[in-house]
């Protein structure tokens, strides 16, 4: 979503590199480019003015003029100001002291509230909660049925006593009464979180706005979340203000962050309304949902990556024991195609490879390649490996021509695809084993903590070589004479580390009589 903004900012900062000092003209030109980039991203004009003003003021200060690298300091300032307009700190859910915690969703028609309700329920379920979904959207046709289907996919309870505006039903029921009855049902069935899905409405629809206010008064929610489509641009600010005045809410949830819109809503709502963004949804799967971290979003916009989110996803998905076994096999040189298949299946559980690669720092310059990445290639590789026998996965060297032909037919691929996979796996295995043993990456200079490179070899050559000891004769008679001579030589060696023979030690020698520093006595034992 922020691709255009990220590219514009990257080009702006690129022009500052190599400058030991920034002039007033440099600061003005940078501020002008940042202003244009934000306006093109559809950020609200008041937000742009405040943002650029703060950046210019700080850029003229001592933190830039006295910095060794002014360009990096300007990037740091822009990053901090982006975090500020995105809300500053991560906002988390407030849970009620006495369950159930009631969460009410409100927003425009088509913002994705019903799907988001199921995503939120699944997220809370993974946090150890017992959520219950409430179908209080009785206005939109088949909204109740959609929530029931999504709730079943998420594995959570759905309270839907009324059919809503479904086919063959003229009057769908009273949503205020449904919400009120849901609280009693949650207490009876011991659900500790209740998520109320309300009907979508327009900001100018007084009747539906009043209905949302009545639901709020009936259930007294602990959190009212305003769900907004991140693709609607500057109009999101007007809508958010209308809901704030008509219903009131505590935080914002952004949906469709995976779209190709310019994303001005995400950069405007928190600053204009004073309400933080709490959650973000970036995909169609129920797992494409998480807390909104302003600092991580700012890092993504500036192409600094989001490694913390990537690590959290890996921790949720990967089996620690299985990963440890794979690492041990790699260390011992026993990593096989079967282990490789298991690792790929673990990666698929984390979601889209394109999204994961996009979280790495500096991947903005490879955006075109990432967009053209074919996710189905992983499925093709899995099909080839799964068409092999267990013995072939353990030992790819045994795969001859006839076996390759059979594997190709079984996976629906060509023989050349099978050959390519086996060759790439062999090369990758060698590289990974060398890196696991500290040998460095082939063809690359030495790195700290890793072997490889001319300097590392030179340091290794400069180290004193260990003595291999005296050679032992293969003749049994000569070997016996050598061993006897070595035993006699060892008997004549001093018996203690100070080089004093036992015969030279006085009878009344007592080491404890010396006045030694505190703690030194442990070396005499």
FENVENMO-V777367 format. One record per residue. RES is the residue in one small letter. OMEGA is omega in whole degrees, 0 to 359 (none if undefined). NEAR is the number of other ideal C-beta (glycine too) atoms within 8 Angstrom. Layout:
res->RES omega->OMEGA near->NEAR
res->RES omega->OMEGA near->NEAR
//
This chain:
res->x omega->183 near->12
res->x omega->185 near->10
res->x omega->182 near->9
res->x omega->179 near->10
res->x omega->181 near->14
res->x omega->180 near->13
res->x omega->180 near->10
res->x omega->180 near->12
res->x omega->179 near->13
res->x omega->178 near->11
res->x omega->180 near->9
res->x omega->182 near->12
res->x omega->180 near->11
res->x omega->181 near->7
res->x omega->181 near->8
res->x omega->185 near->13
res->x omega->179 near->7
res->x omega->180 near->4
res->x omega->180 near->9
res->x omega->180 near->3
res->x omega->181 near->6
res->x omega->177 near->13
res->x omega->178 near->6
res->x omega->179 near->6
res->x omega->178 near->6
res->x omega->181 near->10
res->x omega->179 near->12
res->x omega->180 near->9
res->x omega->178 near->9
res->x omega->179 near->14
res->x omega->179 near->12
res->x omega->180 near->8
res->x omega->178 near->11
res->x omega->179 near->14
res->x omega->180 near->10
res->x omega->180 near->9
res->x omega->180 near->13
res->x omega->179 near->14
res->x omega->176 near->10
res->x omega->178 near->10
res->x omega->176 near->13
res->x omega->176 near->11
res->x omega->182 near->13
res->x omega->185 near->11
res->x omega->178 near->7
res->x omega->179 near->8
res->x omega->180 near->14
res->x omega->181 near->12
res->x omega->180 near->8
res->x omega->182 near->10
res->x omega->182 near->13
res->x omega->179 near->12
res->x omega->180 near->8
res->x omega->179 near->10
res->x omega->180 near->14
res->x omega->181 near->11
res->x omega->180 near->8
res->x omega->181 near->11
res->x omega->178 near->13
res->x omega->184 near->9
res->x omega->185 near->8
res->x omega->185 near->5
res->x omega->177 near->9
res->x omega->184 near->14
res->x omega->181 near->10
res->x omega->182 near->5
res->x omega->177 near->9
res->x omega->179 near->2
res->x omega->184 near->6
res->x omega->181 near->13
res->x omega->178 near->12
res->x omega->179 near->8
res->x omega->177 near->11
res->x omega->177 near->15
res->x omega->178 near->10
res->x omega->179 near->8
res->x omega->180 near->13
res->x omega->178 near->12
res->x omega->180 near->12
res->x omega->179 near->8
res->x omega->175 near->12
res->x omega->177 near->14
res->x omega->181 near->11
res->x omega->183 near->9
res->x omega->177 near->12
res->x omega->176 near->13
res->x omega->177 near->10
res->x omega->184 near->7
res->x omega->178 near->6
res->x omega->179 near->8
res->x omega->181 near->9
res->x omega->182 near->6
res->x omega->173 near->7
res->x omega->181 near->8
res->x omega->181 near->9
res->x omega->177 near->9
res->x omega->178 near->3
res->x omega->182 near->3
res->x omega->5 near->10
res->x omega->171 near->12
res->x omega->184 near->13
res->x omega->178 near->13
res->x omega->181 near->15
res->x omega->178 near->13
res->x omega->178 near->15
res->x omega->180 near->14
res->x omega->181 near->10
res->x omega->173 near->12
res->x omega->178 near->7
res->x omega->180 near->6
res->x omega->179 near->11
res->x omega->183 near->11
res->x omega->185 near->14
res->x omega->177 near->12
res->x omega->181 near->11
res->x omega->178 near->15
res->x omega->178 near->14
res->x omega->177 near->16
res->x omega->179 near->14
res->x omega->179 near->14
res->x omega->179 near->16
res->x omega->179 near->14
res->x omega->178 near->10
res->x omega->177 near->11
res->x omega->177 near->13
res->x omega->177 near->7
res->x omega->179 near->6
res->x omega->179 near->4
res->x omega->177 near->8
res->x omega->185 near->8
res->x omega->174 near->15
res->x omega->178 near->18
res->x omega->181 near->16
res->x omega->181 near->14
res->x omega->178 near->16
res->x omega->174 near->13
res->x omega->181 near->16
res->x omega->184 near->15
res->x omega->185 near->11
res->x omega->180 near->10
res->x omega->176 near->7
res->x omega->176 near->10
res->x omega->180 near->16
res->x omega->179 near->15
res->x omega->179 near->9
res->x omega->179 near->10
res->x omega->179 near->17
res->x omega->179 near->11
res->x omega->180 near->8
res->x omega->178 near->14
res->x omega->177 near->13
res->x omega->178 near->8
res->x omega->180 near->8
res->x omega->180 near->12
res->x omega->180 near->6
res->x omega->181 near->12
res->x omega->177 near->9
res->x omega->178 near->12
res->x omega->184 near->13
res->x omega->181 near->11
res->x omega->181 near->6
res->x omega->182 near->11
res->x omega->182 near->8
res->x omega->182 near->18
res->x omega->181 near->10
res->x omega->181 near->11
res->x omega->180 near->5
res->x omega->180 near->3
res->x omega->182 near->9
res->x omega->182 near->2
res->x omega->188 near->4
res->x omega->181 near->11
res->x omega->183 near->11
res->x omega->182 near->7
res->x omega->179 near->14
res->x omega->179 near->10
res->x omega->179 near->8
res->x omega->181 near->16
res->x omega->181 near->14
res->x omega->180 near->10
res->x omega->181 near->10
res->x omega->180 near->15
res->x omega->178 near->12
res->x omega->180 near->8
res->x omega->180 near->10
res->x omega->178 near->15
res->x omega->182 near->9
res->x omega->184 near->6
res->x omega->174 near->8
res->x omega->171 near->7
res->x omega->186 near->12
res->x omega->176 near->11
res->x omega->177 near->15
res->x omega->179 near->15
res->x omega->184 near->14
res->x omega->177 near->15
res->x omega->182 near->14
res->x omega->182 near->14
res->x omega->175 near->13
res->x omega->185 near->12
res->x omega->174 near->12
res->x omega->181 near->7
res->x omega->183 near->11
res->x omega->181 near->5
res->x omega->186 near->8
res->x omega->183 near->6
res->x omega->181 near->6
res->x omega->176 near->11
res->x omega->178 near->13
res->x omega->177 near->8
res->x omega->178 near->13
res->x omega->178 near->14
res->x omega->178 near->10
res->x omega->177 near->9
res->x omega->178 near->15
res->x omega->180 near->13
res->x omega->184 near->7
res->x omega->186 near->9
res->x omega->181 near->14
res->x omega->185 near->7
res->x omega->175 near->10
res->x omega->177 near->9
res->x omega->171 near->12
res->x omega->184 near->12
res->x omega->177 near->15
res->x omega->183 near->14
res->x omega->183 near->14
res->x omega->176 near->17
res->x omega->183 near->12
res->x omega->184 near->15
res->x omega->187 near->9
res->x omega->171 near->10
res->x omega->187 near->10
res->x omega->180 near->11
res->x omega->177 near->7
res->x omega->180 near->15
res->x omega->179 near->13
res->x omega->179 near->9
res->x omega->180 near->12
res->x omega->179 near->15
res->x omega->179 near->10
res->x omega->178 near->10
res->x omega->179 near->15
res->x omega->179 near->12
res->x omega->186 near->6
res->x omega->184 near->10
res->x omega->185 near->11
res->x omega->178 near->8
res->x omega->185 near->12
res->x omega->182 near->7
res->x omega->185 near->13
res->x omega->173 near->16
res->x omega->180 near->15
res->x omega->177 near->15
res->x omega->176 near->12
res->x omega->176 near->12
res->x omega->178 near->12
res->x omega->180 near->8
res->x omega->182 near->8
res->x omega->176 near->4
res->x omega->189 near->11
res->x omega->170 near->11
res->x omega->180 near->13
res->x omega->181 near->13
res->x omega->183 near->17
res->x omega->182 near->13
res->x omega->186 near->13
res->x omega->191 near->14
res->x omega->184 near->15
res->x omega->182 near->14
res->x omega->186 near->11
res->x omega->184 near->12
res->x omega->184 near->11
res->x omega->179 near->4
res->x omega->185 near->12
res->x omega->171 near->10
res->x omega->184 near->16
res->x omega->183 near->12
res->x omega->176 near->14
res->x omega->179 near->12
res->x omega->186 near->15
res->x omega->179 near->9
res->x omega->182 near->10
res->x omega->181 near->3
res->x omega->180 near->6
res->x omega->180 near->11
res->x omega->180 near->8
res->x omega->187 near->11
res->x omega->179 near->13
res->x omega->175 near->7
res->x omega->178 near->8
res->x omega->180 near->13
res->x omega->182 near->9
res->x omega->182 near->16
res->x omega->180 near->8
res->x omega->178 near->10
res->x omega->178 near->13
res->x omega->179 near->12
res->x omega->178 near->11
res->x omega->181 near->14
res->x omega->181 near->11
res->x omega->177 near->13
res->x omega->175 near->12
res->x omega->178 near->7
res->x omega->179 near->12
res->x omega->185 near->9
res->x omega->181 near->9
res->x omega->177 near->8
res->x omega->179 near->11
res->x omega->179 near->12
res->x omega->179 near->8
res->x omega->177 near->8
res->x omega->179 near->11
res->x omega->180 near->9
res->x omega->179 near->7
res->x omega->189 near->6
res->x omega->189 near->8
res->x omega->173 near->8
res->x omega->185 near->6
res->x omega->180 near->6
res->x omega->180 near->6
res->x omega->178 near->10
res->x omega->179 near->10
res->x omega->178 near->8
res->x omega->179 near->8
res->x omega->179 near->12
res->x omega->179 near->9
res->x omega->178 near->8
res->x omega->179 near->11
res->x omega->179 near->12
res->x omega->182 near->9
res->x omega->181 near->6
res->x omega->182 near->6
res->x omega->181 near->6
res->x omega->186 near->11
res->x omega->177 near->11
res->x omega->177 near->12
res->x omega->177 near->10
res->x omega->178 near->10
res->x omega->178 near->11
res->x omega->179 near->12
res->x omega->179 near->10
res->x omega->179 near->9
res->x omega->178 near->11
res->x omega->175 near->9
res->x omega->179 near->13
res->x omega->180 near->10
res->x omega->178 near->7
res->x omega->180 near->7
res->x omega->178 near->9
res->x omega->185 near->10
res->x omega->177 near->7
res->x omega->179 near->9
res->x omega->179 near->10
res->x omega->181 near->11
res->x omega->178 near->12
res->x omega->178 near->10
res->x omega->178 near->10
res->x omega->180 near->12
res->x omega->180 near->9
res->x omega->175 near->7
res->x omega->182 near->7
res->x omega->178 near->13
res->x omega->180 near->10
res->x omega->178 near->6
res->x omega->185 near->7
res->x omega->181 near->11
res->x omega->179 near->6
res->x omega->179 near->7
res->x omega->180 near->11
res->x omega->180 near->7
res->x omega->180 near->6
res->x omega->182 near->10
res->x omega->181 near->5
res->x omega->182 near->9
res->x omega->179 near->6
res->x omega->178 near->8
res->x omega->177 near->11
res->x omega->180 near->8
res->x omega->178 near->11
res->x omega->178 near->10
res->x omega->180 near->11
res->x omega->180 near->11
res->x omega->182 near->15
res->x omega->181 near->13
res->x omega->176 near->8
res->x omega->178 near->10
res->x omega->174 near->11
res->x omega->177 near->5
res->x omega->180 near->7
res->x omega->180 near->7
res->x omega->178 near->13
res->x omega->180 near->12
res->x omega->184 near->8
res->x omega->182 near->7
res->x omega->181 near->11
res->x omega->182 near->4
res->x omega->183 near->8
res->x omega->179 near->11
res->x omega->184 near->6
res->x omega->182 near->5
res->x omega->178 near->6
res->x omega->179 near->10
res->x omega->178 near->13
res->x omega->179 near->9
res->x omega->180 near->9
res->x omega->179 near->14
res->x omega->178 near->14
res->x omega->181 near->7
res->x omega->182 near->7
res->x omega->181 near->13
res->x omega->180 near->5
res->x omega->180 near->9
res->x omega->179 near->6
res->x omega->179 near->8
res->x omega->176 near->6
res->x omega->178 near->12
res->x omega->178 near->15
res->x omega->181 near->9
res->x omega->180 near->8
res->x omega->181 near->11
res->x omega->180 near->11
res->x omega->180 near->8
res->x omega->179 near->8
res->x omega->179 near->11
res->x omega->179 near->9
res->x omega->180 near->8
res->x omega->180 near->8
res->x omega->178 near->9
res->x omega->182 near->9
res->x omega->182 near->10
res->x omega->178 near->10
res->x omega->179 near->12
res->x omega->178 near->12
res->x omega->180 near->11
res->x omega->179 near->9
res->x omega->179 near->8
res->x omega->182 near->8
res->x omega->180 near->8
res->x omega->180 near->14
res->x omega->183 near->10
res->x omega->177 near->8
res->x omega->181 near->3
res->x omega->179 near->8
res->x omega->181 near->7
res->x omega->179 near->10
res->x omega->179 near->10
res->x omega->179 near->3
res->x omega->181 near->4
res->x omega->180 near->11
res->x omega->177 near->9
res->x omega->177 near->13
res->x omega->183 near->11
res->x omega->182 near->7
res->x omega->179 near->8
res->x omega->179 near->11
res->x omega->179 near->8
res->x omega->178 near->8
res->x omega->180 near->8
res->x omega->180 near->7
res->x omega->182 near->6
res->x omega->181 near->5
res->x omega->178 near->6
res->x omega->182 near->3
res->x omega->179 near->4
res->x omega->178 near->4
res->x omega->180 near->4
res->x omega->181 near->3
res->x omega->181 near->4
res->x omega->179 near->5
res->x omega->181 near->4
res->x omega->181 near->6
res->x omega->177 near->7
res->x omega->178 near->4
res->x omega->182 near->6
res->x omega->182 near->5
res->x omega->179 near->6
res->x omega->181 near->8
res->x omega->179 near->11
res->x omega->178 near->8
res->x omega->178 near->8
res->x omega->181 near->11
res->x omega->178 near->8
res->x omega->179 near->8
res->x omega->179 near->8
res->x omega->179 near->9
res->x omega->179 near->8
res->x omega->179 near->8
res->x omega->179 near->8
res->x omega->180 near->7
res->x omega->180 near->6
res->x omega->180 near->5
res->x omega->176 near->6
res->x omega->184 near->7
res->x omega->180 near->5
res->x omega->187 near->7
res->x omega->182 near->3
res->x omega->179 near->5
res->x omega->181 near->5
res->x omega->177 near->8
res->x omega->182 near->7
res->x omega->182 near->7
res->x omega->182 near->4
res->x omega->183 near->5
res->x omega->179 near->8
res->x omega->182 near->4
res->x omega->183 near->4
res->x omega->181 near->4
res->x omega->181 near->6
res->x omega->182 near->5
res->x omega->183 near->6
res->x omega->180 near->5
res->x omega->179 near->4
res->x omega->175 near->5
res->x omega->183 near->2
res->x omega->176 near->5
res->x omega->181 near->4
res->x omega->178 near->3
res->x omega->183 near->5
res->x omega->184 near->8
res->x omega->181 near->8
res->x omega->179 near->6
res->x omega->180 near->5
res->x omega->183 near->6
res->x omega->none near->4
//
